[in-house]
Amino acid sequence: MTAALATLGFITVVSMIALIMAKRLSPTVALLIIPMITGTVASFFIVTDPENAPGVVDFWTNFQRLGDYVTGSGGLGAVAGTGVMFIFSILFFGVLTDAGTFRPIIFGITRLMGNDPVKICMGTSLLAMIVHLDGSGAVTFLICIPPLVPLYDALGMRRTTLATCVGLSAGVMNIMPWGGPTMRAATAFNMDVMELFMPVFPAVIAGLGCVLIVDVLLGRKEKQRVGDVHAVNLHYGWVELTKEEQELLRPNLFWVNLMLIAAAIIVLLFSGFPPAVVFMFFYVLATLINFPRVKDTAARVDAHAKSALMMCSVLFAAGCFTGIMKGTGMITEMATALTSVIPASMGRLFPAIVGVISMPASLLFDPDSFYYGVLPVLGQTASVFGVEAADVGRAAILGQMTTGFPVSPLTPSTFLLLGLAGVDLGEHQKCTIPWAFLITAVMLVFSVLIGSVAV
């Protein structure tokens, strides 16, 4: 039965990713229909009450539990707060965009970066690195993406390049000791988080340098594609406005709105309030300041409702996916299956193996499932081969939900990145996964060479 659940888990994940990337199904449909099908099949193999009736399988009871898995704390319950944040963050930034707040900012960024796509890609990544010092992917995407989307559009650069630059930078920075993956890994092994992190700190620096090299390559590719950029594009935001868009502008409120954005960022970073609460409050302020009339307020909500609905539908579908995967036990059995296929002769290379699979594992396991469920199993397996569990943990944090989190369908912030940038999940994964895997490989090799990950 356990083998059947592991097999179903791998079928679920692989088929979902393949169908999304091949554009056979939309992300929302794939995240809903595939786990529902495999979860139904899994109901034939789950022991319904292992304590009181070992070995007994009650299909109907197991099938009915699927609804609880979807709506419970591991499913929709885990993403409900993020869904609220999505709605009000879109409305907040939408109101400020309509009021023209970002237009002078975009113009300033453009003047600093010029019209060179290489400089723009590097500037994008440096901005994301700085912002992600707080360790929150959602905050990073909310701060970095909205002002830069119009700039990329104006210069004819692809939004997928924007998403890749921001995602790679945030991914490497997510290894910092206050980031979720490193804290989880330290907790799983009952270690001090700095003891776990400091040996790989030089590798993180190497990874950030690798991100900037990737930026140069991406920028050159964009430069070849878009060719010469005319000066009119450098003044994007000041021309080609419709009459309706001009009526929405609030140039006299620019500094007020800028202080509103700064205040929202400060509260997000330092107040301890959930992002959903922060954006609910600041959306109200932004609306009252810029569009106080009820008619205008309703019009701004209508203008951005489509984006909010699309993002939230994918997010809640992802909650369905993770809820079923966790509740049925498919994730746990996948972890057991993975650790059982490593031959004893390769035992001393176990940390390197974990490092190689760490980034792709972000597509299979959410951070809690991996670090609290899979990593202890990997650490125990490593000890059988005489390998320190800490080496396994350091190898894991080089990719699992670090470089891998901005491309994983299991993290809500991924869909925030996609929604704000306006790119498709499959296209984003095609563009970003190869670079993310390369950066993880660079950090892993560097860690092995300096001895921070022993093999």
C-alpha positions in Angstrom: 0.0 0.0 0.0 2.8 2.4 0.8 4.4 1.7 -2.6 1.1 2.5 -4.3 0.8 5.8 -2.4 4.3 6.8 -3.4 3.7 5.9 -7.0 0.5 7.9 -7.0 2.3 10.9 -5.5 5.0 10.9 -8.2 2.3 10.5 -10.9 0.4 13.4 -9.4 3.4 15.8 -9.4 5.0 14.8 -12.7 1.7 14.8 -14.6 0.7 18.1 -13.2 4.0 19.8 -14.0 4.1 18.3 -17.5 0.6 19.3 -18.3 1.1 22.9 -17.1 4.4 23.3 -18.9 3.0 21.8 -22.1 0.0 24.1 -21.8 -2.4 21.2 -22.0 -4.2 22.4 -18.8 -4.3 25.8 -17.1 -2.6 25.8 -13.6 -5.9 26.1 -11.9 -7.5 23.1 -13.6 -4.3 21.0 -13.2 -4.0 21.8 -9.5 -7.6 20.8 -8.9 -8.4 17.9 -11.2 -5.2 15.8 -11.0 -4.9 15.5 -7.2 -8.7 14.9 -7.0 -8.3 11.9 -9.4 -5.2 10.5 -7.7 -6.6 11.2 -4.2 -9.7 9.2 -5.2 -7.5 6.3 -6.3 -5.4 6.6 -3.2 -8.5 6.0 -1.1 -8.3 2.4 -2.1 -4.9 2.0 -0.4 -5.1 4.1 2.8 -5.6 2.2 6.1 -8.6 4.0 7.4 -8.0 3.5 11.2 -4.5 2.1 11.7 -4.8 2.2 15.5 -8.0 0.3 16.0 -8.3 -1.6 12.7 -4.8 -2.2 11.2 -4.9 -3.2 7.6 -8.5 -2.3 7.1 -9.3 0.0 4.1 -12.7 1.7 3.9 -12.8 3.4 0.5 -15.9 5.5 1.2 -14.6 6.9 4.5 -11.2 7.7 2.9 -13.0 9.3 -0.1 -15.1 11.5 2.2 -12.0 12.7 4.0 -10.7 14.3 0.8 -12.9 17.2 1.5 -11.4 17.7 4.9 -7.9 17.5 3.4 -8.8 20.3 1.0 -10.4 22.6 3.5 -8.2 21.8 6.5 -5.1 23.4 7.9 -2.9 21.7 5.3 -5.0 22.9 2.4 -7.2 26.0 2.0 -6.6 26.8 5.7 -2.9 27.3 4.9 -3.5 29.7 2.0 -6.6 31.6 3.1 -4.6 34.5 4.6 -2.4 34.7 1.6 -5.5 34.9 -0.6 -6.7 37.9 1.3 -3.3 39.5 1.0 -3.4 38.9 -2.8 -6.7 40.6 -3.2 -5.9 43.7 -1.2 -2.3 44.0 -2.4 -3.6 44.0 -6.0 -6.1 46.7 -5.1 -3.6 48.7 -3.2 -1.0 48.8 -5.9 -3.7 49.1 -8.5 -5.1 52.2 -7.0 -1.6 53.8 -6.7 -0.8 52.8 -10.3 -4.0 54.3 -11.6 -3.1 57.5 -9.7 0.2 57.6 -11.5 2.4 57.2 -8.5 4.8 54.8 -10.1 5.3 56.9 -13.2 8.0 59.3 -11.9 9.6 56.3 -10.1 9.8 54.4 -13.4 11.2 57.4 -15.1 13.9 57.8 -12.4 14.8 54.1 -12.6 15.0 54.3 -16.4 17.4 57.3 -16.2 19.7 55.4 -13.8 19.7 52.2 -15.8 19.4 53.8 -19.2 18.1 51.6 -22.0 20.6 48.8 -21.6 18.8 45.5 -20.9 22.0 44.2 -19.2 22.0 47.0 -16.6 18.3 46.7 -16.1 18.5 42.9 -15.4 21.4 43.4 -13.0 19.6 46.3 -11.3 16.5 44.2 -11.0 18.4 41.5 -9.2 20.3 43.8 -6.9 17.0 45.4 -5.9 15.5 42.0 -5.1 18.6 40.9 -3.1 18.3 44.0 -0.9 14.5 43.7 -0.4 14.7 40.0 0.3 16.9 40.6 3.4 13.7 40.3 5.3 13.3 36.7 4.1 9.8 37.1 2.7 9.2 36.2 -0.9 5.7 37.8 -0.9 7.1 41.1 0.3 10.0 41.0 -2.2 7.6 40.4 -5.1 5.2 43.0 -3.9 7.9 45.7 -3.6 10.0 44.8 -6.7 7.5 43.7 -9.4 4.9 46.5 -9.8 7.3 49.4 -10.5 9.3 47.4 -12.9 6.6 45.8 -15.1 5.9 49.1 -17.0 9.7 49.6 -17.5 10.1 46.2 -19.0 7.1 46.7 -21.2 8.3 50.1 -22.4 11.7 48.7 -23.5 10.1 45.6 -25.1 11.8 43.3 -22.6 9.9 40.1 -21.7 8.2 39.9 -18.4 9.5 36.4 -18.0 13.0 37.9 -17.8 11.8 40.2 -15.0 10.3 37.2 -13.1 13.4 35.2 -13.6 15.8 37.9 -12.3 13.7 38.6 -9.2 13.0 34.9 -8.6 16.7 33.9 -8.8 17.8 36.7 -6.5 15.1 36.0 -3.9 15.8 32.3 -4.1 19.5 32.5 -3.2 18.8 35.1 -0.5 16.2 32.7 1.0 19.1 30.6 2.3 19.8 33.3 4.9 19.5 32.0 8.5 16.3 33.9 9.2 14.7 32.4 6.1 12.2 29.7 6.4 14.2 26.7 4.9 17.3 27.2 7.0 15.3 27.7 10.2 13.3 24.6 9.4 16.4 22.5 8.7 18.1 23.6 11.9 14.9 22.7 13.8 14.7 19.3 12.1 18.2 18.4 13.3 18.0 20.3 16.6 20.9 22.5 15.7 21.8 26.1 16.2 20.7 27.9 13.0 24.0 29.8 12.7 26.0 26.6 13.1 24.1 25.2 10.2 24.3 28.3 8.0 27.8 29.8 8.4 29.7 27.0 6.6 27.7 27.6 3.5 27.7 31.4 3.7 30.7 31.7 1.2 28.7 29.5 -1.2 25.7 31.9 -0.9 28.0 34.8 -1.9 29.1 32.7 -4.9 25.5 32.0 -5.7 24.7 35.7 -5.7 27.6 36.3 -8.0 26.3 33.6 -10.3 22.9 35.4 -10.4 24.6 38.5 -11.6 26.3 36.5 -14.3 23.0 35.1 -15.4 21.6 38.6 -15.5 24.3 39.6 -18.0 23.4 36.6 -20.2 19.7 37.3 -20.0 20.3 41.0 -20.6 22.4 40.3 -23.7 19.7 38.0 -25.0 17.1 40.7 -24.5 19.4 43.2 -26.1 19.7 41.1 -29.2 16.0 40.6 -29.4 14.7 44.1 -28.9 17.5 45.9 -30.7 17.7 49.7 -30.3 15.3 51.3 -27.9 14.0 54.7 -29.0 14.1 57.6 -26.6 10.3 57.9 -26.5 10.2 54.6 -24.6 12.6 56.0 -22.0 9.9 58.5 -21.0 7.2 55.8 -20.7 4.5 56.9 -18.4 4.4 60.4 -19.7 3.0 59.7 -23.1 0.4 57.6 -24.8 -2.3 57.9 -22.1 -5.9 57.6 -22.9 -8.3 60.4 -21.8 -9.7 58.1 -19.0 -6.1 57.3 -17.8 -5.3 61.0 -17.7 -8.3 61.7 -15.6 -7.2 59.2 -13.0 -3.8 60.8 -12.5 -3.2 62.4 -9.1 0.2 64.2 -9.6 -0.5 66.5 -6.6 -0.7 63.5 -4.4 2.6 61.9 -5.6 4.6 62.5 -2.4 1.6 61.5 -0.2 1.3 58.2 -2.1 5.0 57.7 -2.0 5.0 58.1 1.8 2.0 55.7 1.8 4.1 53.1 0.0 7.1 53.6 2.3 4.8 53.3 5.3 3.3 50.1 4.0 6.8 48.6 3.4 8.0 49.6 6.9 4.9 48.1 8.5 5.3 44.9 6.4 8.9 44.5 7.5 8.9 45.5 11.1 5.4 45.6 12.6 4.8 41.8 12.9 1.2 42.3 11.5 0.2 39.7 8.9 0.6 41.0 5.3 -3.1 40.6 4.7 -4.0 43.0 7.5 -1.4 45.5 6.4 -2.7 45.6 2.8 -6.3 45.8 3.9 -5.5 48.9 6.0 -3.3 50.6 3.4 -5.8 49.8 0.6 -8.4 51.7 2.5 -6.1 54.7 3.1 -5.0 54.7 -0.6 -8.6 54.7 -1.8 -9.8 57.4 0.6 -6.8 59.6 -0.3 -7.0 59.2 -4.1 -10.5 58.2 -5.0 -12.8 59.1 -2.1 -16.1 59.1 -4.0 -18.0 55.9 -3.8 -18.5 55.7 -7.6 -14.7 56.1 -8.2 -13.9 53.5 -5.5 -16.2 51.0 -7.1 -14.7 51.6 -10.5 -11.2 51.0 -9.3 -12.3 47.7 -7.7 -13.9 46.7 -11.0 -10.8 47.6 -12.9 -8.6 45.2 -10.9 -11.1 42.5 -10.0 -10.1 40.2 -12.9 -6.4 40.1 -11.8 -7.4 39.4 -8.2 -9.8 36.6 -9.2 -7.3 34.9 -11.4 -4.5 35.0 -8.9 -6.7 33.8 -6.0 -8.2 30.9 -8.1 -4.8 29.5 -8.7 -3.7 30.0 -5.1 -6.8 28.2 -3.7 -6.3 25.4 -6.3 -2.7 25.1 -5.0 -4.2 24.7 -1.5 -6.3 21.9 -2.7 -3.3 20.2 -4.2 -1.1 20.4 -1.1 -4.0 19.4 1.2 -4.7 16.2 -0.7 -1.0 15.4 -1.0 -0.4 15.8 2.7 -3.7 14.3 3.9 -3.5 11.1 1.9 0.1 10.5 3.0 1.4 10.5 -0.6 4.2 13.1 0.3 5.4 10.9 3.2 5.6 7.8 1.1 7.4 9.6 -1.7 10.1 10.6 0.8 10.5 7.0 2.0 10.7 5.8 -1.6 13.4 8.3 -2.5 15.6 7.3 0.4 15.3 3.6 -0.3 16.8 3.7 -3.8 20.3 4.9 -2.8 22.8 2.0 -2.9 25.2 1.6 0.1 28.2 2.1 -2.2 27.1 5.7 -2.7 26.6 6.4 1.0 29.5 8.8 1.4 28.2 10.9 -1.5 24.8 11.2 0.2 25.0 15.0 0.9 26.0 15.6 -2.7 23.1 13.6 -3.9 20.7 15.5 -1.6 22.2 18.8 -3.0 21.6 17.7 -6.6 18.0 16.8 -6.0 17.3 19.7 -3.6 16.2 22.3 -6.1 13.9 19.9 -8.1 12.5 18.7 -4.8 10.9 22.1 -4.5 8.5 21.0 -7.2 7.6 17.9 -5.2 7.5 19.0 -1.5 6.4 22.1 0.3 8.9 23.4 2.9 7.1 22.0 5.9 6.7 18.5 4.4 10.3 18.4 3.2 12.1 19.8 6.2 9.9 18.3 8.9 9.1 15.1 7.1 11.7 14.2 4.4 14.9 15.8 5.8 14.8 13.8 9.1 14.5 10.6 7.0 17.4 11.7 4.8 19.5 12.6 7.9 18.7 9.2 9.5 19.6 7.5 6.2 22.9 9.5 6.0 23.9 8.3 9.6 23.6 4.7 8.4 26.4 5.6 5.9 28.5 7.4 8.5 27.6 10.8 7.2 26.9 13.8 9.4 23.3 14.9 9.3 24.4 18.6 9.3 26.1 18.0 5.9 22.8 16.8 4.5 21.0 19.8 5.9 23.4 22.2 4.4 23.2 20.5 1.0 19.4 20.6 1.2 19.1 24.4 1.9 21.1 25.2 -1.2 18.1 24.4 -3.3 15.0 23.1 -1.6 12.6 26.0 -1.3 15.5 28.4 -1.7 16.5 28.7 -5.4 13.5 26.4 -6.0 10.7 28.3 -4.2 10.0 30.9 -6.9 9.2 28.2 -9.4 7.3 25.8 -7.1 3.6 25.4 -7.5 3.5 24.5 -3.8 4.4 28.0 -2.5 1.7 30.8 -2.6 4.3 33.5 -3.2 5.1 31.9 -6.6 1.6 32.8 -7.8 2.0 36.2 -6.4 5.1 36.6 -8.5 3.3 35.3 -11.5 0.2 37.4 -11.0 2.2 40.7 -10.4 4.4 40.0 -13.4 1.6 38.8 -15.6 3.4 35.6 -16.8 2.3 32.0 -17.2 3.5 29.4 -14.7 4.7 27.0 -17.4 6.6 29.8 -19.2 8.2 31.0 -16.0 9.3 27.5 -15.1 10.8 27.0 -18.5 12.8 30.2 -18.3 13.8 29.9 -14.6 14.3 26.3 -13.7 17.5 25.7 -15.7 19.1 28.8 -14.2 18.0 27.9 -10.7 19.3 24.4 -11.0 22.7 25.8 -12.4 23.0 28.2 -9.4 22.3 25.4 -6.9 24.9 23.3 -8.7 27.5 26.1 -8.5 26.8 26.6 -4.7 27.0 22.9 -4.1 30.3 22.4 -5.9 31.7 25.5 -4.1 30.5 24.1 -0.8 32.2 20.8 -1.5 35.4 22.4 -2.5 35.7 24.5 0.6 34.6 21.6 2.8 31.4 23.1 4.2 29.5 20.1 2.7 31.6 17.0 3.3 31.7 14.1 0.8 
